[in-house]
Every structure is written in structure tokens, then in C-alpha cells.
């Protein structure tokens, strides 16, 4: 049996109300991280897992050894609703999250092209001809990194697409073994070059730099536990 549209809308409202009640109860309780045993939920892309999760977990385990962190895979179009209804307690994203009342910038980034050393050529500069001659890996927009695709489309640049993926984590093996190129944030590109015979080139066209930010909902400010969680994440990534 499938719920009606009205039932789904009522459930969404009911869930949000319950979440606000839970947060109000938490506000009058003492939160001691060194003894707390609870679950926090953080929404991350697989890039976020690679770049930020080690530092976040190190800080959490040191300050709150009995706390559990559940990582919720990124679906950028769903994050506003998840934050509003308490499905996740926070999200780290590289695009603005509609409706998120509180934001902390944790990194400033730019996009680069990562490609096999064997295909890079002797020049440190990548020409537009070289860029368009290579076959590329495209990542699904739900990962939250589609700004480059919009720029390329606006400039009328045609890419040869060899592979479409939903995640970034397999890229080091795919790029090196199949002679493909991909556009990724510079921090991740540096990590990839440590895993295989890859190198980095600046893009042969302008793409806006971007902020990577920690987002959370206004309603969670009532909760001492949530305030601690957000502050701990921000501190771990300074």
C-alpha cells in the first residue's frame, strides 16, 4: 500500500515537529561529550569523506569516545529537506544549501584537471586543444560538483565523455589505467596524485573558485549537543 500525497505531507510536518520537540528536551539536559553515547548524522559526498572524515573522526574520538558518527551519502537536492526535518544534523557541501540558516566556511577551493602522467605532455600548461582531445570522466550532478559542467556548456566547449560515475573515489584507478581525465577540487587532485601515476593541470578556461561550507539548521541551535557537534566539526577542519 502506497501512502497518499496528503499522508506524505502530514508525515513530513509531523516528523519536523517531533524533531523540534526532541531538540527542546535536549536543551534542558546537560551534554557531557566525554560520557555521551549518541548518534550524530553528517551528510558528505565521497569527496568529503576522503578530504574531511579522517580529521573529523580523530577529533570526535578524542573528545567523545562513545559517540557514533553516521555518514549519510550526499544527494544535494535532498539536503535542504534533510536538514529541515532532522534527517541529518549537518552537511558539508561546495554549493549553497537552500534554507540552511547557519553556515561556516571550512575551505576555499578551485577546480583542476587530473590526468595520467603519460598523457600530460612536457608543458605545465594545458591547452584547450589538449583538454578537448582527451576523453573525460563525468560525475553525476547529485554529488554537488556540477558548476564546471555549467561553465563548459556556457562556453560551448565540447568534451569527449568516456565514463559517467556517481562517485569520485574510484577515479585514481580509472584515470591511470584507462588514460582518462577528470575535473576535481585541487585538494582531492593532490590526494589522487599520491595514489598513482597522475598529475595536475590548471584548466584552460576560467571556473569560479568556491567555498566548502558546513551547513546546519536554525532549529538545532536549541540543542547543546548539536552546538557541540557543529563546533567540533568546524574546529577539526581548521
Protein Blocks (a to p, Z undefined) as FASTA:
>chain_A
ZZdfklmmmmmmmmmmmmmmmmmmmmmpccdfklgccdddddddfklmmmmmmmmmmmmm
mmmmmbccddddddfklmmmmmmnomagbdcdfbdcehiabdcdfbdcdddddddfklno
jbfbdcfklmmmpccddddfklopamlmmmmmmnopacddfbdcfbfklmmmmmmmnopa
cdddfklmmmmmmnoccdddddfbdcddddddddddfklmmpmklmmmmmmmmmmmZZ
